[in-house]
Amino acid sequence: MTLATNDDLLAWYADNARDLPWRRTHDPYAILVSEVMVQASSWGRP
């Protein structure tokens, strides 16, 4: 088994990352609120 390189991980992320609201902002409060709301909900669960 080989370790993935940084470029491999970045390429995987570019192909597979979900478009989440807190990834489009640098406002710490907005990120915190989004994280708390996701943890308190069933978002992303089957």
Secondary structure, DSSP 8 states (H G I E B T S, - for coil): -----HHHHHHHHHHH----GGGS---HHHHHHHHHHHHHS-TT--
